[in-house]
């Protein structure tokens, strides 16, 4: 578990906060379409692309003419989402 956490932290640190999209999309796709990899892989790709396009559009238009970095919005989505996943997984595992 610690090794997986360190590898994930290294991936986010090297690719930037936009890397949260690559972590969020598969989890959301699994919540929506289930664990079958035949559906999960294409859904993750499409969902990740859609999430990044929406985040980029929001970053350019929310405070126009000021342009927010896309990483700010993905971090604002990613942090709470992973806290939600952590909380729901813990509730499922603990009686």
C-alpha positions as CSV (number, residue, x, y, z in Angstrom):
1,X,0.0,0.0,0.0
2,X,2.8,2.4,0.9
3,X,4.6,1.5,-2.4
4,X,1.5,2.2,-4.4
5,X,1.0,5.5,-2.6
6,X,4.6,6.6,-3.3
7,X,4.4,5.6,-7.0
8,X,1.2,7.6,-7.3
9,X,2.7,10.6,-5.6
10,X,5.8,10.4,-7.8
11,X,3.6,10.2,-10.9
12,X,1.6,13.3,-9.9
13,X,4.8,15.2,-8.9
14,X,6.4,14.5,-12.2
15,X,3.4,15.1,-14.5
16,X,1.9,18.0,-12.6
17,X,-1.5,18.3,-11.0
18,X,-3.1,17.6,-14.4
19,X,-2.1,14.0,-13.6
20,X,-5.1,13.9,-11.2
21,X,-7.2,13.5,-14.4
22,X,-5.4,10.2,-15.0
23,X,-6.2,9.1,-11.5
24,X,-9.8,10.4,-11.3
25,X,-11.2,9.2,-14.6
26,X,-10.7,5.4,-14.1
27,X,-12.2,5.6,-10.6
28,X,-15.2,7.5,-11.8
29,X,-15.6,5.2,-14.8
30,X,-15.5,2.2,-12.5
31,X,-18.2,3.7,-10.3
32,X,-20.4,4.3,-13.3
33,X,-19.8,1.4,-15.6
34,X,-18.5,-1.3,-13.2
35,X,-15.2,-3.3,-13.2
36,X,-15.4,-5.0,-16.6
37,X,-12.2,-3.9,-18.3
38,X,-13.7,-4.1,-21.8
39,X,-15.9,-1.2,-20.9
40,X,-13.7,0.4,-18.3
41,X,-10.6,1.2,-20.5
42,X,-12.5,3.1,-23.3
43,X,-14.7,4.8,-20.7
44,X,-11.7,5.9,-18.7
45,X,-10.1,7.5,-21.8
46,X,-13.3,9.3,-22.9
47,X,-14.1,10.4,-19.4
48,X,-10.5,11.7,-18.8
49,X,-10.6,13.6,-22.1
50,X,-14.0,15.1,-21.3
51,X,-12.9,16.0,-17.8
52,X,-9.8,17.8,-19.0
53,X,-11.7,19.7,-21.8
54,X,-14.3,20.8,-19.2
55,X,-11.6,21.8,-16.7
56,X,-9.7,23.8,-19.4
57,X,-12.9,25.5,-20.6
58,X,-13.8,26.4,-17.0
59,X,-10.3,27.7,-16.4
60,X,-10.4,30.0,-19.4
61,X,-13.9,31.3,-18.8
62,X,-14.6,31.5,-15.0
63,X,-12.5,34.6,-14.3
64,X,-12.2,35.9,-17.9
65,X,-9.9,37.8,-18.9
66,X,-7.7,36.1,-16.3
67,X,-6.9,32.5,-17.2
68,X,-6.5,30.1,-14.3
69,X,-4.1,27.2,-14.6
70,X,-5.9,24.0,-15.5
71,X,-4.1,22.2,-12.7
72,X,-5.8,24.4,-10.1
73,X,-9.3,23.1,-11.2
74,X,-8.1,19.5,-11.5
75,X,-6.6,19.7,-8.0
76,X,-9.9,21.2,-6.6
77,X,-11.7,18.2,-8.1
78,X,-9.1,15.5,-7.3
79,X,-8.4,16.2,-3.7
80,X,-12.0,16.1,-2.5
81,X,-12.8,13.1,-4.8
82,X,-10.0,11.0,-3.3
83,X,-11.1,11.9,0.2
84,X,-14.6,10.8,-0.8
85,X,-13.2,7.5,-2.1
86,X,-11.1,7.0,1.0
87,X,-14.1,7.6,3.2
88,X,-16.5,5.3,1.3
89,X,-13.9,2.5,0.9
90,X,-13.2,2.7,4.7
91,X,-16.9,2.5,5.5
92,X,-17.3,-0.6,3.2
93,X,-14.3,-2.4,4.8
94,X,-15.0,-1.6,8.4
95,X,-18.2,-3.0,10.0
